[in-house]
């Protein structure tokens, strides 16, 4: 083997080692990113579950509020209607004089 061929072979070996090193680093990075993605997927699943639970609670609370607000609104409407009827009666009485 000539000196030129030995030199080319040495350069080739160095480049192959560099390429293998880069490949190993990329594999490691892929593994880290895969683990991170799995962790984020779990967090997202938990967050989605929490959101669904909170939405269900919110719906229950809104339903309860509508029922209780309806009762109060009915009472309030009756009071206002009674007040209006009294005012109309007093106006009729004034007109009658």
Beta strands, then each sheet from edge to edge (+ up, - down):
end
